[in-house]
C-alpha cells in the first residue's frame, strides 16, 4: 500500500506514527515533558518521513507534541 511522504507540517500524521510506536507508554504529562532533542530523533526515524534535521523548528516540534497529546486523548475513550 502506497503511503505519501510525511513532511514537517503533517503534524497529525506524525502524531499518529508516534502513538503507534509508543502507545500508552507516554501519557499527556509525559508527552509534554519530552525533550525536543529526543522528539526530533523519533520524528526523523519515522518511515516515509522526508523532512531533515535542518528543516525542523521549535514550532514544528511544539505542534507535533500537542498533536500527539490529542491523539493520545482520542485513544483513551
PDB file of N, H, CA, C and O in Angstrom:
ATOM      1  N   UNK A   1       0.837  -1.186   0.000  1.00  0.00           N
ATOM      2  CA  UNK A   1       0.000   0.000   0.000  1.00  0.00           C
ATOM      3  C   UNK A   1       0.883   1.252   0.000  1.00  0.00           C
ATOM      4  O   UNK A   1       1.802   1.371   0.810  1.00  0.00           O
ATOM      5  N   UNK A   2       0.601   2.159  -0.894  1.00  0.00           N
ATOM      6  H   UNK A   2      -0.145   2.061  -1.552  1.00  0.00           H
ATOM      7  CA  UNK A   2       1.390   3.388  -1.003  1.00  0.00           C
ATOM      8  C   UNK A   2       1.005   4.374   0.089  1.00  0.00           C
ATOM      9  O   UNK A   2      -0.174   4.665   0.296  1.00  0.00           O
ATOM     10  N   UNK A   3       1.997   4.873   0.772  1.00  0.00           N
ATOM     11  H   UNK A   3       2.954   4.637   0.604  1.00  0.00           H
ATOM     12  CA  UNK A   3       1.780   5.936   1.755  1.00  0.00           C
ATOM     13  C   UNK A   3       2.515   7.169   1.255  1.00  0.00           C
ATOM     14  O   UNK A   3       3.705   7.099   0.949  1.00  0.00           O
ATOM     15  N   UNK A   4       1.818   8.302   1.168  1.00  0.00           N
ATOM     16  H   UNK A   4       0.851   8.359   1.416  1.00  0.00           H
ATOM     17  CA  UNK A   4       2.509   9.520   0.720  1.00  0.00           C
ATOM     18  C   UNK A   4       3.574   9.918   1.734  1.00  0.00           C
ATOM     19  O   UNK A   4       3.473   9.569   2.910  1.00  0.00           O
ATOM     20  N   UNK A   5       4.578  10.637   1.292  1.00  0.00           N
ATOM     21  H   UNK A   5       4.660  10.920   0.337  1.00  0.00           H
ATOM     22  CA  UNK A   5       5.636  11.065   2.221  1.00  0.00           C
ATOM     23  C   UNK A   5       5.083  11.968   3.319  1.00  0.00           C
ATOM     24  O   UNK A   5       4.122  12.710   3.111  1.00  0.00           O
ATOM     25  N   UNK A   6       5.701  11.891   4.473  1.00  0.00           N
ATOM     26  H   UNK A   6       6.481  11.288   4.642  1.00  0.00           H
ATOM     27  CA  UNK A   6       5.317  12.718   5.617  1.00  0.00           C
ATOM     28  C   UNK A   6       6.311  13.867   5.717  1.00  0.00           C
ATOM     29  O   UNK A   6       7.523  13.661   5.645  1.00  0.00           O
ATOM     30  N   UNK A   7       5.792  15.068   5.881  1.00  0.00           N
ATOM     31  H   UNK A   7       4.808  15.235   5.939  1.00  0.00           H
ATOM     32  CA  UNK A   7       6.636  16.266   5.967  1.00  0.00           C
ATOM     33  C   UNK A   7       6.459  16.922   7.340  1.00  0.00           C
ATOM     34  O   UNK A   7       5.585  16.527   8.112  1.00  0.00           O
ATOM     35  N   UNK A   8       7.278  17.910   7.635  1.00  0.00           N
ATOM     36  H   UNK A   8       7.988  18.231   7.008  1.00  0.00           H
ATOM     37  CA  UNK A   8       7.243  18.569   8.944  1.00  0.00           C
ATOM     38  C   UNK A   8       5.869  19.140   9.290  1.00  0.00           C
ATOM     39  O   UNK A   8       5.488  19.160  10.461  1.00  0.00           O
ATOM     40  N   UNK A   9       5.136  19.595   8.309  1.00  0.00           N
ATOM     41  H   UNK A   9       5.445  19.580   7.359  1.00  0.00           H
ATOM     42  CA  UNK A   9       3.834  20.225   8.591  1.00  0.00           C
ATOM     43  C   UNK A   9       2.692  19.209   8.735  1.00  0.00           C
ATOM     44  O   UNK A   9       1.550  19.598   8.981  1.00  0.00           O
ATOM     45  N   UNK A  10       2.985  17.937   8.585  1.00  0.00           N
ATOM     46  H   UNK A  10       3.913  17.622   8.385  1.00  0.00           H
ATOM     47  CA  UNK A  10       1.965  16.883   8.724  1.00  0.00           C
ATOM     48  C   UNK A  10       1.878  16.448  10.182  1.00  0.00           C
ATOM     49  O   UNK A  10       2.142  15.292  10.514  1.00  0.00           O
ATOM     50  N   UNK A  11       1.507  17.377  11.040  1.00  0.00           N
ATOM     51  H   UNK A  11       1.292  18.316  10.770  1.00  0.00           H
ATOM     52  CA  UNK A  11       1.550  17.147  12.487  1.00  0.00           C
ATOM     53  C   UNK A  11       0.705  15.958  12.929  1.00  0.00           C
ATOM     54  O   UNK A  11       1.148  15.144  13.739  1.00  0.00           O
ATOM     55  N   UNK A  12      -0.498  15.861  12.402  1.00  0.00           N
ATOM     56  H   UNK A  12      -0.857  16.523  11.744  1.00  0.00           H
ATOM     57  CA  UNK A  12      -1.382  14.769  12.832  1.00  0.00           C
ATOM     58  C   UNK A  12      -0.849  13.414  12.374  1.00  0.00           C
ATOM     59  O   UNK A  12      -0.948  12.431  13.109  1.00  0.00           O
ATOM     60  N   UNK A  13      -0.292  13.355  11.182  1.00  0.00           N
ATOM     61  H   UNK A  13      -0.212  14.153  10.585  1.00  0.00           H
ATOM     62  CA  UNK A  13       0.291  12.100  10.701  1.00  0.00           C
ATOM     63  C   UNK A  13       1.484  11.686  11.558  1.00  0.00           C
ATOM     64  O   UNK A  13       1.637  10.513  11.899  1.00  0.00           O
ATOM     65  N   UNK A  14       2.315  12.648  11.898  1.00  0.00           N
ATOM     66  H   UNK A  14       2.190  13.601  11.621  1.00  0.00           H
ATOM     67  CA  UNK A  14       3.477  12.368  12.743  1.00  0.00           C
ATOM     68  C   UNK A  14       3.005  11.905  14.117  1.00  0.00           C
ATOM     69  O   UNK A  14       3.533  10.937  14.665  1.00  0.00           O
ATOM     70  N   UNK A  15       2.014  12.597  14.672  1.00  0.00           N
ATOM     71  H   UNK A  15       1.586  13.383  14.227  1.00  0.00           H
ATOM     72  CA  UNK A  15       1.486  12.222  15.995  1.00  0.00           C
ATOM     73  C   UNK A  15       0.934  10.805  15.982  1.00  0.00           C
ATOM     74  O   UNK A  15       1.147  10.050  16.930  1.00  0.00           O
ATOM     75  N   UNK A  16       0.230  10.438  14.927  1.00  0.00           N
ATOM     76  H   UNK A  16       0.057  11.052  14.157  1.00  0.00           H
ATOM     77  CA  UNK A  16      -0.306   9.083  14.813  1.00  0.00           C
ATOM     78  C   UNK A  16       0.822   8.061  14.784  1.00  0.00           C
ATOM     79  O   UNK A  16       0.741   7.032  15.455  1.00  0.00           O
ATOM     80  N   UNK A  17       1.860   8.331  14.025  1.00  0.00           N
ATOM     81  H   UNK A  17       1.926   9.168  13.481  1.00  0.00           H
ATOM     82  CA  UNK A  17       3.007   7.410  13.945  1.00  0.00           C
ATOM     83  C   UNK A  17       3.688   7.280  15.312  1.00  0.00           C
ATOM     84  O   UNK A  17       4.091   6.184  15.702  1.00  0.00           O
ATOM     85  N   UNK A  18       3.815   8.390  16.037  1.00  0.00           N
ATOM     86  H   UNK A  18       3.488   9.280  15.721  1.00  0.00           H
ATOM     87  CA  UNK A  18       4.429   8.327  17.369  1.00  0.00           C
ATOM     88  C   UNK A  18       3.542   7.537  18.329  1.00  0.00           C
ATOM     89  O   UNK A  18       4.042   6.751  19.134  1.00  0.00           O
ATOM     90  N   UNK A  19       2.230   7.744  18.245  1.00  0.00           N
ATOM     91  H   UNK A  19       1.824   8.383  17.592  1.00  0.00           H
ATOM     92  CA  UNK A  19       1.326   6.979  19.112  1.00  0.00           C
ATOM     93  C   UNK A  19       1.385   5.497  18.758  1.00  0.00           C
ATOM     94  O   UNK A  19       1.382   4.648  19.649  1.00  0.00           O
ATOM     95  N   UNK A  20       1.439   5.181  17.476  1.00  0.00           N
ATOM     96  H   UNK A  20       1.442   5.871  16.752  1.00  0.00           H
ATOM     97  CA  UNK A  20       1.551   3.778  17.070  1.00  0.00           C
ATOM     98  C   UNK A  20       2.842   3.159  17.600  1.00  0.00           C
ATOM     99  O   UNK A  20       2.860   1.986  17.971  1.00  0.00           O
ATOM    100  N   UNK A  21       3.903   3.928  17.635  1.00  0.00           N
ATOM    101  H   UNK A  21       3.889   4.881  17.333  1.00  0.00           H
ATOM    102  CA  UNK A  21       5.192   3.412  18.114  1.00  0.00           C
ATOM    103  C   UNK A  21       5.208   3.239  19.630  1.00  0.00           C
ATOM    104  O   UNK A  21       5.668   2.215  20.135  1.00  0.00           O
ATOM    105  N   UNK A  22       4.710   4.233  20.350  1.00  0.00           N
ATOM    106  H   UNK A  22       4.336   5.065  19.939  1.00  0.00           H
ATOM    107  CA  UNK A  22       4.858   4.234  21.802  1.00  0.00           C
ATOM    108  C   UNK A  22       3.587   3.874  22.572  1.00  0.00           C
ATOM    109  O   UNK A  22       3.655   3.548  23.757  1.00  0.00           O
ATOM    110  N   UNK A  23       2.430   3.930  21.911  1.00  0.00           N
ATOM    111  H   UNK A  23       2.375   4.195  20.948  1.00  0.00           H
ATOM    112  CA  UNK A  23       1.175   3.584  22.580  1.00  0.00           C
ATOM    113  C   UNK A  23       0.957   4.410  23.834  1.00  0.00           C
ATOM    114  O   UNK A  23       1.154   5.625  23.837  1.00  0.00           O
ATOM    115  N   UNK A  24       0.553   3.741  24.890  1.00  0.00           N
ATOM    116  H   UNK A  24       0.393   2.754  24.887  1.00  0.00           H
ATOM    117  CA  UNK A  24       0.264   4.432  26.144  1.00  0.00           C
ATOM    118  C   UNK A  24       1.481   4.547  27.060  1.00  0.00           C
ATOM    119  O   UNK A  24       1.352   4.894  28.234  1.00  0.00           O
ATOM    120  N   UNK A  25       2.665   4.254  26.512  1.00  0.00           N
ATOM    121  H   UNK A  25       2.769   3.972  25.559  1.00  0.00           H
ATOM    122  CA  UNK A  25       3.903   4.418  27.281  1.00  0.00           C
ATOM    123  C   UNK A  25       4.062   5.874  27.732  1.00  0.00           C
ATOM    124  O   UNK A  25       4.601   6.158  28.802  1.00  0.00           O
ATOM    125  N   UNK A  26       3.575   6.793  26.876  1.00  0.00           N
ATOM    126  H   UNK A  26       3.138   6.563  26.006  1.00  0.00           H
ATOM    127  CA  UNK A  26       3.616   8.212  27.198  1.00  0.00           C
ATOM    128  C   UNK A  26       2.196   8.713  27.369  1.00  0.00           C
ATOM    129  O   UNK A  26       1.382   8.616  26.451  1.00  0.00           O
ATOM    130  N   UNK A  27       1.894   9.251  28.549  1.00  0.00           N
ATOM    131  H   UNK A  27       2.555   9.329  29.295  1.00  0.00           H
ATOM    132  CA  UNK A  27       0.593   9.894  28.756  1.00  0.00           C
ATOM    133  C   UNK A  27       0.766  11.393  28.492  1.00  0.00           C
ATOM    134  O   UNK A  27       1.845  11.848  28.112  1.00  0.00           O
ATOM    135  N   UNK A  28      -0.305  12.141  28.699  1.00  0.00           N
ATOM    136  H   UNK A  28      -1.182  11.771  29.008  1.00  0.00           H
ATOM    137  CA  UNK A  28      -0.263  13.578  28.389  1.00  0.00           C
ATOM    138  C   UNK A  28       0.887  14.293  29.089  1.00  0.00           C
ATOM    139  O   UNK A  28       1.627  15.047  28.456  1.00  0.00           O
ATOM    140  N   UNK A  29       1.038  14.064  30.374  1.00  0.00           N
ATOM    141  H   UNK A  29       0.437  13.452  30.888  1.00  0.00           H
ATOM    142  CA  UNK A  29       2.101  14.739  31.126  1.00  0.00           C
ATOM    143  C   UNK A  29       3.488  14.371  30.622  1.00  0.00           C
ATOM    144  O   UNK A  29       4.365  15.228  30.518  1.00  0.00           O
ATOM    145  N   UNK A  30       3.682  13.106  30.313  1.00  0.00           N
ATOM    146  H   UNK A  30       2.970  12.410  30.397  1.00  0.00           H
ATOM    147  CA  UNK A  30       4.995  12.660  29.828  1.00  0.00           C
ATOM    148  C   UNK A  30       5.284  13.196  28.431  1.00  0.00           C
ATOM    149  O   UNK A  30       6.425  13.535  28.118  1.00  0.00           O
ATOM    150  N   UNK A  31       4.265  13.273  27.599  1.00  0.00           N
ATOM    151  H   UNK A  31       3.337  12.998  27.853  1.00  0.00           H
ATOM    152  CA  UNK A  31       4.480  13.793  26.240  1.00  0.00           C
ATOM    153  C   UNK A  31       4.966  15.240  26.308  1.00  0.00           C
ATOM    154  O   UNK A  31       5.875  15.627  25.574  1.00  0.00           O
ATOM    155  N   UNK A  32       4.359  16.036  27.188  1.00  0.00           N
ATOM    156  H   UNK A  32       3.620  15.721  27.784  1.00  0.00           H
ATOM    157  CA  UNK A  32       4.766  17.440  27.289  1.00  0.00           C
ATOM    158  C   UNK A  32       6.136  17.615  27.948  1.00  0.00           C
ATOM    159  O   UNK A  32       6.713  18.700  27.891  1.00  0.00           O
ATOM    160  N   UNK A  33       6.656  16.563  28.569  1.00  0.00           N
ATOM    161  H   UNK A  33       6.187  15.681  28.615  1.00  0.00           H
ATOM    162  CA  UNK A  33       7.983  16.660  29.190  1.00  0.00           C
ATOM    163  C   UNK A  33       9.096  16.055  28.333  1.00  0.00           C
ATOM    164  O   UNK A  33      10.254  16.025  28.751  1.00  0.00           O
ATOM    165  N   UNK A  34       8.752  15.576  27.142  1.00  0.00           N
ATOM    166  H   UNK A  34       7.811  15.601  26.802  1.00  0.00           H
ATOM    167  CA  UNK A  34       9.765  15.004  26.249  1.00  0.00           C
ATOM    168  C   UNK A  34      10.689  16.119  25.765  1.00  0.00           C
ATOM    169  O   UNK A  34      10.240  17.183  25.339  1.00  0.00           O
ATOM    170  N   UNK A  35      11.965  15.851  25.842  1.00  0.00           N
ATOM    171  H   UNK A  35      12.330  14.987  26.188  1.00  0.00           H
ATOM    172  CA  UNK A  35      12.942  16.825  25.337  1.00  0.00           C
ATOM    173  C   UNK A  35      12.819  16.916  23.821  1.00  0.00           C
ATOM    174  O   UNK A  35      12.623  15.906  23.147  1.00  0.00           O
ATOM    175  N   UNK A  36      12.934  18.112  23.297  1.00  0.00           N
ATOM    176  H   UNK A  36      13.093  18.933  23.845  1.00  0.00           H
ATOM    177  CA  UNK A  36      12.821  18.303  21.853  1.00  0.00           C
ATOM    178  C   UNK A  36      13.917  17.550  21.101  1.00  0.00           C
ATOM    179  O   UNK A  36      13.704  17.129  19.964  1.00  0.00           O
ATOM    180  N   UNK A  37      15.086  17.374  21.718  1.00  0.00           N
ATOM    181  H   UNK A  37      15.260  17.715  22.642  1.00  0.00           H
ATOM    182  CA  UNK A  37      16.142  16.618  21.040  1.00  0.00           C
ATOM    183  C   UNK A  37      15.712  15.167  20.833  1.00  0.00           C
ATOM    184  O   UNK A  37      15.993  14.583  19.787  1.00  0.00           O
ATOM    185  N   UNK A  38      15.037  14.586  21.815  1.00  0.00           N
ATOM    186  H   UNK A  38      14.809  15.060  22.665  1.00  0.00           H
ATOM    187  CA  UNK A  38      14.528  13.213  21.673  1.00  0.00           C
ATOM    188  C   UNK A  38      13.402  13.162  20.652  1.00  0.00           C
ATOM    189  O   UNK A  38      13.379  12.282  19.791  1.00  0.00           O
ATOM    190  N   UNK A  39      12.468  14.103  20.746  1.00  0.00           N
ATOM    191  H   UNK A  39      12.487  14.817  21.445  1.00  0.00           H
ATOM    192  CA  UNK A  39      11.338  14.140  19.823  1.00  0.00           C
ATOM    193  C   UNK A  39      11.831  14.269  18.383  1.00  0.00           C
ATOM    194  O   UNK A  39      11.319  13.602  17.484  1.00  0.00           O
ATOM    195  N   UNK A  40      12.812  15.117  18.173  1.00  0.00           N
ATOM    196  H   UNK A  40      13.228  15.658  18.903  1.00  0.00           H
ATOM    197  CA  UNK A  40      13.382  15.300  16.837  1.00  0.00           C
ATOM    198  C   UNK A  40      13.916  13.981  16.294  1.00  0.00           C
ATOM    199  O   UNK A  40      13.646  13.635  15.144  1.00  0.00           O
ATOM    200  N   UNK A  41      14.666  13.244  17.101  1.00  0.00           N
ATOM    201  H   UNK A  41      14.885  13.525  18.035  1.00  0.00           H
ATOM    202  CA  UNK A  41      15.221  11.963  16.654  1.00  0.00           C
ATOM    203  C   UNK A  41      14.120  10.970  16.308  1.00  0.00           C
ATOM    204  O   UNK A  41      14.220  10.255  15.311  1.00  0.00           O
ATOM    205  N   UNK A  42      13.068  10.920  17.127  1.00  0.00           N
ATOM    206  H   UNK A  42      12.987  11.501  17.936  1.00  0.00           H
ATOM    207  CA  UNK A  42      11.970   9.977  16.877  1.00  0.00           C
ATOM    208  C   UNK A  42      11.240  10.320  15.584  1.00  0.00           C
ATOM    209  O   UNK A  42      10.860   9.428  14.825  1.00  0.00           O
ATOM    210  N   UNK A  43      11.047  11.607  15.335  1.00  0.00           N
ATOM    211  H   UNK A  43      11.356  12.331  15.951  1.00  0.00           H
ATOM    212  CA  UNK A  43      10.373  12.023  14.103  1.00  0.00           C
ATOM    213  C   UNK A  43      11.217  11.637  12.891  1.00  0.00           C
ATOM    214  O   UNK A  43      10.688  11.137  11.898  1.00  0.00           O
ATOM    215  N   UNK A  44      12.516  11.865  12.972  1.00  0.00           N
ATOM    216  H   UNK A  44      12.945  12.270  13.779  1.00  0.00           H
ATOM    217  CA  UNK A  44      13.399  11.541  11.854  1.00  0.00           C
ATOM    218  C   UNK A  44      13.442  10.041  11.567  1.00  0.00           C
ATOM    219  O   UNK A  44      13.781   9.639  10.454  1.00  0.00           O
ATOM    220  N   UNK A  45      13.105   9.211  12.550  1.00  0.00           N
ATOM    221  H   UNK A  45      12.830   9.538  13.454  1.00  0.00           H
ATOM    222  CA  UNK A  45      13.107   7.755  12.383  1.00  0.00           C
ATOM    223  C   UNK A  45      11.805   7.218  11.787  1.00  0.00           C
ATOM    224  O   UNK A  45      11.726   6.033  11.463  1.00  0.00           O
ATOM    225  N   UNK A  46      10.793   8.054  11.636  1.00  0.00           N
ATOM    226  H   UNK A  46      10.857   9.017  11.898  1.00  0.00           H
ATOM    227  CA  UNK A  46       9.509   7.602  11.095  1.00  0.00           C
ATOM    228  C   UNK A  46       9.693   7.187   9.636  1.00  0.00           C
ATOM    229  O   UNK A  46      10.216   7.949   8.823  1.00  0.00           O
ATOM    230  N   UNK A  47       9.252   5.953   9.314  1.00  0.00           N
ATOM    231  H   UNK A  47       8.828   5.333   9.974  1.00  0.00           H
ATOM    232  CA  UNK A  47       9.342   5.534   7.908  1.00  0.00           C
ATOM    233  C   UNK A  47       8.550   6.500   7.016  1.00  0.00           C
ATOM    234  O   UNK A  47       7.465   6.951   7.382  1.00  0.00           O
ATOM    235  N   UNK A  48       9.098   6.798   5.869  1.00  0.00           N
ATOM    236  H   UNK A  48       9.980   6.431   5.572  1.00  0.00           H
ATOM    237  CA  UNK A  48       8.438   7.662   4.892  1.00  0.00           C
ATOM    238  C   UNK A  48       8.463   9.147   5.283  1.00  0.00           C
ATOM    239  O   UNK A  48       7.797   9.966   4.649  1.00  0.00           O
ATOM    240  N   UNK A  49       9.232   9.493   6.326  1.00  0.00           N
ATOM    241  H   UNK A  49       9.773   8.828   6.841  1.00  0.00           H
ATOM    242  CA  UNK A  49       9.366  10.902   6.698  1.00  0.00           C
ATOM    243  C   UNK A  49      10.432  11.528   5.806  1.00  0.00           C
ATOM    244  O   UNK A  49      11.539  11.002   5.695  1.00  0.00           O
ATOM    245  N   UNK A  50      10.102  12.646   5.173  1.00  0.00           N
ATOM    246  H   UNK A  50       9.203  13.074   5.262  1.00  0.00           H
ATOM    247  CA  UNK A  50      11.016  13.268   4.214  1.00  0.00           C
ATOM    248  C   UNK A  50      11.654  14.558   4.702  1.00  0.00           C
ATOM    249  O   UNK A  50      12.410  15.183   3.959  1.00  0.00           O
ATOM    250  N   UNK A  51      11.372  14.970   5.919  1.00  0.00           N
ATOM    251  H   UNK A  51      10.758  14.462   6.522  1.00  0.00           H
ATOM    252  CA  UNK A  51      11.986  16.187   6.429  1.00  0.00           C
ATOM    253  C   UNK A  51      13.416  15.940   6.864  1.00  0.00           C
ATOM    254  O   UNK A  51      13.852  14.796   6.992  1.00  0.00           O
ATOM    255  N   UNK A  52      14.131  17.010   7.087  1.00  0.00           N
ATOM    256  H   UNK A  52      13.777  17.940   6.983  1.00  0.00           H
ATOM    257  CA  UNK A  52      15.514  16.909   7.554  1.00  0.00           C
ATOM    258  C   UNK A  52      15.638  17.592   8.915  1.00  0.00           C
ATOM    259  O   UNK A  52      14.781  18.376   9.321  1.00  0.00           O
ATOM    260  N   UNK A  53      16.713  17.274   9.592  1.00  0.00           N
ATOM    261  H   UNK A  53      17.410  16.637   9.262  1.00  0.00           H
ATOM    262  CA  UNK A  53      17.014  17.891  10.893  1.00  0.00           C
ATOM    263  C   UNK A  53      17.083  19.411  10.752  1.00  0.00           C
ATOM    264  O   UNK A  53      16.613  20.146  11.620  1.00  0.00           O
ATOM    265  N   UNK A  54      17.667  19.866   9.662  1.00  0.00           N
ATOM    266  H   UNK A  54      18.049  19.268   8.957  1.00  0.00           H
ATOM    267  CA  UNK A  54      17.851  21.303   9.441  1.00  0.00           C
ATOM    268  C   UNK A  54      16.536  22.037   9.217  1.00  0.00           C
ATOM    269  O   UNK A  54      16.448  23.235   9.485  1.00  0.00           O
ATOM    270  N   UNK A  55      15.527  21.347   8.735  1.00  0.00           N
ATOM    271  H   UNK A  55      15.599  20.374   8.517  1.00  0.00           H
ATOM    272  CA  UNK A  55      14.224  21.967   8.477  1.00  0.00           C
ATOM    273  C   UNK A  55      13.358  22.046   9.728  1.00  0.00           C
ATOM    274  O   UNK A  55      12.335  22.730   9.731  1.00  0.00           O
ATOM    275  N   UNK A  56      13.753  21.363  10.773  1.00  0.00           N
ATOM    276  H   UNK A  56      14.584  20.807  10.770  1.00  0.00           H
ATOM    277  CA  UNK A  56      12.923  21.354  11.984  1.00  0.00           C
ATOM    278  C   UNK A  56      12.988  22.710  12.681  1.00  0.00           C
ATOM    279  O   UNK A  56      14.003  23.405  12.635  1.00  0.00           O
ATOM    280  N   UNK A  57      11.882  23.065  13.325  1.00  0.00           N
ATOM    281  H   UNK A  57      11.058  22.500  13.362  1.00  0.00           H
ATOM    282  CA  UNK A  57      11.840  24.291  14.120  1.00  0.00           C
ATOM    283  C   UNK A  57      11.176  23.970  15.453  1.00  0.00           C
ATOM    284  O   UNK A  57      10.518  22.939  15.599  1.00  0.00           O
ATOM    285  N   UNK A  58      11.350  24.840  16.397  1.00  0.00           N
ATOM    286  H   UNK A  58      11.884  25.677  16.279  1.00  0.00           H
ATOM    287  CA  UNK A  58      10.689  24.665  17.689  1.00  0.00           C
ATOM    288  C   UNK A  58       9.171  24.640  17.503  1.00  0.00           C
ATOM    289  O   UNK A  58       8.468  23.889  18.179  1.00  0.00           O
ATOM    290  N   UNK A  59       8.677  25.461  16.587  1.00  0.00           N
ATOM    291  H   UNK A  59       9.248  26.071  16.038  1.00  0.00           H
ATOM    292  CA  UNK A  59       7.242  25.498  16.303  1.00  0.00           C
ATOM    293  C   UNK A  59       6.724  24.163  15.790  1.00  0.00           C
ATOM    294  O   UNK A  59       5.657  23.706  16.200  1.00  0.00           O
ATOM    295  N   UNK A  60       7.492  23.530  14.881  1.00  0.00           N
ATOM    296  H   UNK A  60       8.359  23.901  14.549  1.00  0.00           H
ATOM    297  CA  UNK A  60       7.098  22.207  14.392  1.00  0.00           C
ATOM    298  C   UNK A  60       7.021  21.216  15.548  1.00  0.00           C
ATOM    299  O   UNK A  60       6.047  20.474  15.670  1.00  0.00           O
ATOM    300  N   UNK A  61       8.033  21.206  16.381  1.00  0.00           N
ATOM    301  H   UNK A  61       8.824  21.810  16.282  1.00  0.00           H
ATOM    302  CA  UNK A  61       8.093  20.247  17.479  1.00  0.00           C
ATOM    303  C   UNK A  61       6.973  20.485  18.496  1.00  0.00           C
ATOM    304  O   UNK A  61       6.413  19.534  19.040  1.00  0.00           O
ATOM    305  N   UNK A  62       6.653  21.746  18.746  1.00  0.00           N
ATOM    306  H   UNK A  62       7.109  22.519  18.303  1.00  0.00           H
ATOM    307  CA  UNK A  62       5.537  22.054  19.653  1.00  0.00           C
ATOM    308  C   UNK A  62       4.209  21.564  19.080  1.00  0.00           C
ATOM    309  O   UNK A  62       3.386  21.011  19.809  1.00  0.00           O
ATOM    310  N   UNK A  63       3.999  21.763  17.786  1.00  0.00           N
ATOM    311  H   UNK A  63       4.669  22.212  17.194  1.00  0.00           H
ATOM    312  CA  UNK A  63       2.761  21.312  17.151  1.00  0.00           C
ATOM    313  C   UNK A  63       2.668  19.788  17.131  1.00  0.00           C
ATOM    314  O   UNK A  63       1.590  19.227  17.329  1.00  0.00           O
ATOM    315  N   UNK A  64       3.785  19.125  16.893  1.00  0.00           N
ATOM    316  H   UNK A  64       4.661  19.581  16.731  1.00  0.00           H
ATOM    317  CA  UNK A  64       3.808  17.657  16.918  1.00  0.00           C
ATOM    318  C   UNK A  64       3.473  17.169  18.319  1.00  0.00           C
ATOM    319  O   UNK A  64       2.694  16.232  18.493  1.00  0.00           O
ATOM    320  N   UNK A  65       4.064  17.810  19.307  1.00  0.00           N
ATOM    321  H   UNK A  65       4.696  18.571  19.165  1.00  0.00           H
ATOM    322  CA  UNK A  65       3.830  17.432  20.700  1.00  0.00           C
ATOM    323  C   UNK A  65       2.348  17.573  21.070  1.00  0.00           C
ATOM    324  O   UNK A  65       1.770  16.660  21.660  1.00  0.00           O
ATOM    325  N   UNK A  66       1.742  18.688  20.734  1.00  0.00           N
ATOM    326  H   UNK A  66       2.211  19.430  20.255  1.00  0.00           H
ATOM    327  CA  UNK A  66       0.334  18.879  21.083  1.00  0.00           C
ATOM    328  C   UNK A  66      -0.564  17.951  20.268  1.00  0.00           C
ATOM    329  O   UNK A  66      -1.577  17.478  20.783  1.00  0.00           O
ATOM    330  N   UNK A  67      -0.222  17.681  19.017  1.00  0.00           N
ATOM    331  H   UNK A  67       0.601  18.065  18.598  1.00  0.00           H
ATOM    332  CA  UNK A  67      -0.999  16.740  18.205  1.00  0.00           C
ATOM    333  C   UNK A  67      -0.903  15.331  18.777  1.00  0.00           C
ATOM    334  O   UNK A  67      -1.873  14.575  18.748  1.00  0.00           O
ATOM    335  N   UNK A  68       0.265  14.984  19.296  1.00  0.00           N
ATOM    336  H   UNK A  68       1.054  15.599  19.320  1.00  0.00           H
ATOM    337  CA  UNK A  68       0.457  13.672  19.922  1.00  0.00           C
ATOM    338  C   UNK A  68      -0.433  13.554  21.160  1.00  0.00           C
ATOM    339  O   UNK A  68      -1.024  12.501  21.398  1.00  0.00           O
ATOM    340  N   UNK A  69      -0.533  14.621  21.947  1.00  0.00           N
ATOM    341  H   UNK A  69      -0.052  15.477  21.755  1.00  0.00           H
ATOM    342  CA  UNK A  69      -1.411  14.620  23.123  1.00  0.00           C
ATOM    343  C   UNK A  69      -2.861  14.402  22.692  1.00  0.00           C
ATOM    344  O   UNK A  69      -3.574  13.611  23.310  1.00  0.00           O
ATOM    345  N   UNK A  70      -3.304  15.088  21.645  1.00  0.00           N
ATOM    346  H   UNK A  70      -2.725  15.730  21.143  1.00  0.00           H
ATOM    347  CA  UNK A  70      -4.679  14.896  21.164  1.00  0.00           C
ATOM    348  C   UNK A  70      -4.898  13.463  20.691  1.00  0.00           C
ATOM    349  O   UNK A  70      -5.953  12.877  20.935  1.00  0.00           O
ATOM    350  N   UNK A  71      -3.902  12.906  20.019  1.00  0.00           N
ATOM    351  H   UNK A  71      -3.045  13.382  19.821  1.00  0.00           H
ATOM    352  CA  UNK A  71      -4.000  11.511  19.559  1.00  0.00           C
ATOM    353  C   UNK A  71      -4.107  10.573  20.766  1.00  0.00           C
ATOM    354  O   UNK A  71      -4.918   9.646  20.765  1.00  0.00           O
ATOM    355  N   UNK A  72      -3.290  10.814  21.791  1.00  0.00           N
ATOM    356  H   UNK A  72      -2.631  11.567  21.792  1.00  0.00           H
ATOM    357  CA  UNK A  72      -3.321  10.003  22.998  1.00  0.00           C
ATOM    358  C   UNK A  72      -4.701  10.111  23.664  1.00  0.00           C
ATOM    359  O   UNK A  72      -5.285   9.102  24.061  1.00  0.00           O
ATOM    360  N   UNK A  73      -5.215  11.347  23.783  1.00  0.00           N
ATOM    361  H   UNK A  73      -4.741  12.166  23.461  1.00  0.00           H
ATOM    362  CA  UNK A  73      -6.533  11.547  24.392  1.00  0.00           C
ATOM    363  C   UNK A  73      -7.631  10.816  23.626  1.00  0.00           C
ATOM    364  O   UNK A  73      -8.499  10.189  24.233  1.00  0.00           O
ATOM    365  N   UNK A  74      -7.596  10.892  22.303  1.00  0.00           N
ATOM    366  H   UNK A  74      -6.891  11.401  21.810  1.00  0.00           H
ATOM    367  CA  UNK A  74      -8.609  10.213  21.480  1.00  0.00           C
ATOM    368  C   UNK A  74      -8.616   8.712  21.706  1.00  0.00           C
ATOM    369  O   UNK A  74      -9.661   8.070  21.598  1.00  0.00           O
ATOM    370  N   UNK A  75      -7.460   8.152  22.018  1.00  0.00           N
ATOM    371  H   UNK A  75      -6.611   8.673  22.106  1.00  0.00           H
ATOM    372  CA  UNK A  75      -7.358   6.711  22.223  1.00  0.00           C
ATOM    373  C   UNK A  75      -7.663   6.275  23.652  1.00  0.00           C
ATOM    374  O   UNK A  75      -7.608   5.084  23.959  1.00  0.00           O
ATOM    375  N   UNK A  76      -7.982   7.223  24.526  1.00  0.00           N
ATOM    376  H   UNK A  76      -8.026   8.191  24.277  1.00  0.00           H
ATOM    377  CA  UNK A  76      -8.314   6.885  25.913  1.00  0.00           C
ATOM    378  C   UNK A  76      -9.808   6.705  26.092  1.00  0.00           C
ATOM    379  O   UNK A  76     -10.248   6.319  27.175  1.00  0.00           O
ATOM    380  N   UNK A  77     -10.595   6.970  25.075  1.00  0.00           N
ATOM    381  H   UNK A  77     -10.238   7.283  24.195  1.00  0.00           H
ATOM    382  CA  UNK A  77     -12.051   6.908  25.190  1.00  0.00           C
ATOM    383  C   UNK A  77     -12.550   5.486  25.081  1.00  0.00           C
ATOM    384  O   UNK A  77     -13.755   5.247  25.157  1.00  0.00           O
TER     385      UNK A  77
END
